[in-house]
Amino acid sequence: MIKWYNNSIILYMKKLFRDREYEVYNMIYRLPNVNDKDMLHEYIQEHYDNGETSISASLELATSEYGEWVEKIHRNALVGDEIWGKSLLYLCIDEGKLIGLLNIRYELPKYLAEKYGHIGYGVRPSERKKGYATTMLRHALSVCKEKGITQVILGCYKDNLASAATIKKNGGVLIAETKNEGKVSQYYIVKL
Ligand SMILES: CC(C)(COP(=O)(O)OP(=O)(O)OC[C@H]1O[C@@H](n2cnc3c(N)ncnc32)[C@H](O)[C@@H]1OP(=O)(O)O)[C@@H](O)C(=O)NCCC(=O)NCCS
């Protein structure tokens, strides 16, 4: 009965938001485990097939031994690190398919947040431009709020129009621009 009620609400929300040209996804966000190796390998391969060499928010997955990588992610979530604090690396899954990766660095000291931003994300090439990153960032902001952050800093390269649009759609306000080795980075703040 409760499940039916929840599903009805989700369907209603989907319709409501689709009418406004937004999509609402009922995604699952969870830490990776040892059984996710094939799914993640396929995710990486899709990027390579698309001519991309770096996998956003993957925390060096492609160059790590898989079991050690999983251990690192769980360690980051449970005990964190003296410099970076605790952080979450979520697999973002919709209807059983790995859609994207989300890295939430909710204990970052201010000087690191101002350089790297609190949140990183990536969506697999075949699932882009469907509203997934917007949904994922919204979820990340809700996690940050739960953790007590009142101002989230987000950074992206100025020429990354997709990321900048994702941030702005989530209430990001441009606060700074820096130039490093010819690349312009932009920094946004979202007040929670
Ligand atoms: C950036 C990225 C995460 C966006 O993911 P996405 O799921 O396609 O984003 P959404 O579908 O939620 O779209 C968000 C906004 O970006 C816009 N957008 C998406 N792709 C775009 C593109 N290639 N150029 C311009 N705008 C784009 C969308 O139109 C939407 O804005 P709108 O609703 O005002 O039209 C995805 O392109 C990606 O994974 N890129 C590689 C990794 C990366 O750059 N990560 C961010 C590092 S800061």
PDBQT file of the ligand as one rigid body, heavy atoms in Angstrom, charges set to zero:
ROOT
HETATM    1  C1  LIG A 201      28.794  18.160 -17.221  1.00  0.00    +0.000 C 
HETATM    2  C2  LIG A 201      27.910  16.926 -17.264  1.00  0.00    +0.000 C 
HETATM    3  C3  LIG A 201      28.027  16.219 -15.909  1.00  0.00    +0.000 C 
HETATM    4  C4  LIG A 201      26.453  17.355 -17.518  1.00  0.00    +0.000 C 
HETATM    5  O1  LIG A 201      25.651  16.208 -17.436  1.00  0.00    +0.000 OA
HETATM    6  P1  LIG A 201      24.207  16.097 -18.089  1.00  0.00    +0.000 P 
HETATM    7  O2  LIG A 201      23.523  14.954 -17.442  1.00  0.00    +0.000 OA
HETATM    8  O3  LIG A 201      24.322  16.096 -19.549  1.00  0.00    +0.000 OA
HETATM    9  O4  LIG A 201      23.540  17.480 -17.624  1.00  0.00    +0.000 OA
HETATM   10  P2  LIG A 201      21.978  17.804 -17.637  1.00  0.00    +0.000 P 
HETATM   11  O5  LIG A 201      21.297  16.956 -18.644  1.00  0.00    +0.000 OA
HETATM   12  O6  LIG A 201      21.479  17.780 -16.236  1.00  0.00    +0.000 OA
HETATM   13  O7  LIG A 201      21.960  19.273 -18.208  1.00  0.00    +0.000 OA
HETATM   14  C5  LIG A 201      22.222  20.387 -17.389  1.00  0.00    +0.000 C 
HETATM   15  C6  LIG A 201      22.270  21.633 -18.243  1.00  0.00    +0.000 C 
HETATM   16  O8  LIG A 201      23.436  21.580 -19.067  1.00  0.00    +0.000 OA
HETATM   17  C7  LIG A 201      23.079  21.795 -20.402  1.00  0.00    +0.000 C 
HETATM   18  N1  LIG A 201      23.999  21.039 -21.227  1.00  0.00    +0.000 N 
HETATM   19  C8  LIG A 201      24.197  19.704 -21.212  1.00  0.00    +0.000 A 
HETATM   20  N2  LIG A 201      25.143  19.378 -22.096  1.00  0.00    +0.000 NA
HETATM   21  C9  LIG A 201      25.533  20.532 -22.682  1.00  0.00    +0.000 A 
HETATM   22  C10 LIG A 201      26.500  20.848 -23.670  1.00  0.00    +0.000 A 
HETATM   23  N3  LIG A 201      27.250  19.881 -24.224  1.00  0.00    +0.000 N 
HETATM   24  N4  LIG A 201      26.666  22.145 -24.006  1.00  0.00    +0.000 NA
HETATM   25  C11 LIG A 201      25.923  23.110 -23.438  1.00  0.00    +0.000 A 
HETATM   26  N5  LIG A 201      24.995  22.886 -22.478  1.00  0.00    +0.000 NA
HETATM   27  C12 LIG A 201      24.810  21.592 -22.115  1.00  0.00    +0.000 A 
HETATM   28  C13 LIG A 201      21.680  21.270 -20.504  1.00  0.00    +0.000 C 
HETATM   29  O9  LIG A 201      21.024  21.799 -21.626  1.00  0.00    +0.000 OA
HETATM   30  C14 LIG A 201      21.088  21.742 -19.201  1.00  0.00    +0.000 C 
HETATM   31  O10 LIG A 201      20.764  23.102 -19.224  1.00  0.00    +0.000 OA
HETATM   32  P3  LIG A 201      19.293  23.649 -19.633  1.00  0.00    +0.000 P 
HETATM   33  O11 LIG A 201      18.310  22.796 -18.915  1.00  0.00    +0.000 OA
HETATM   34  O12 LIG A 201      19.341  25.059 -19.182  1.00  0.00    +0.000 OA
HETATM   35  O13 LIG A 201      19.184  23.465 -21.093  1.00  0.00    +0.000 OA
HETATM   36  C15 LIG A 201      28.321  15.947 -18.405  1.00  0.00    +0.000 C 
HETATM   37  O14 LIG A 201      28.377  16.675 -19.619  1.00  0.00    +0.000 OA
HETATM   38  C16 LIG A 201      29.664  15.271 -18.160  1.00  0.00    +0.000 C 
HETATM   39  O15 LIG A 201      29.718  14.228 -17.502  1.00  0.00    +0.000 OA
HETATM   40  N6  LIG A 201      30.741  15.862 -18.692  1.00  0.00    +0.000 N 
HETATM   41  C17 LIG A 201      32.096  15.315 -18.475  1.00  0.00    +0.000 C 
HETATM   42  C18 LIG A 201      32.512  15.431 -17.023  1.00  0.00    +0.000 C 
HETATM   43  C19 LIG A 201      32.403  16.845 -16.476  1.00  0.00    +0.000 C 
HETATM   44  O16 LIG A 201      32.612  17.824 -17.181  1.00  0.00    +0.000 OA
HETATM   45  N7  LIG A 201      32.087  16.925 -15.178  1.00  0.00    +0.000 N 
HETATM   46  C20 LIG A 201      31.987  18.184 -14.476  1.00  0.00    +0.000 C 
HETATM   47  C21 LIG A 201      33.342  18.638 -14.063  1.00  0.00    +0.000 C 
HETATM   48  S1  LIG A 201      33.247  20.250 -13.326  1.00  0.00    +0.000 SA
ENDROOT
TORSDOF 0
